[in-house]
């Protein structure tokens, strides 16, 4: 029984390590890589798979951490860029402060999608717990 538990733990660790390393770029469809190169010229991506139909590129551009998602046919889905809390629209920052008084904003991401919508994801710490809040640019809380 002890050997079985040890083997299970070993295989789980190997599986996690493989996931953490990302997806081999050779397994990313050419249409996806071409679309990425066109949208983000000069950027080098580490690839992952969001789901069976969507690939995610993680990269840095102009010193900012970013990710972009593409469908298997190369269609762009969304781009997520890390920004500072100071770059948040006033309406977004006010909505977080109103809903979560005293919360500390640790990370912020600006998300642009193919529908022309822009949202913001704030990682906050409130009451000793971490939480993600997603808001529209006007401060409306989505999640």
Secondary structure, 3 states (H helix, E strand, C coil): CHHHHHHHHHHHHHHHHHHHCCECHHHCCHHHHHHHHHHCCCCCCEEEEEECCEEEEEEEECCEEEEEEEECCCCEEEEEEEECHHHCCHHHHHHHHHHCCCCEEEEEEEEEECCCCEEEEEEEEECCEEEEEEEECCCCECC
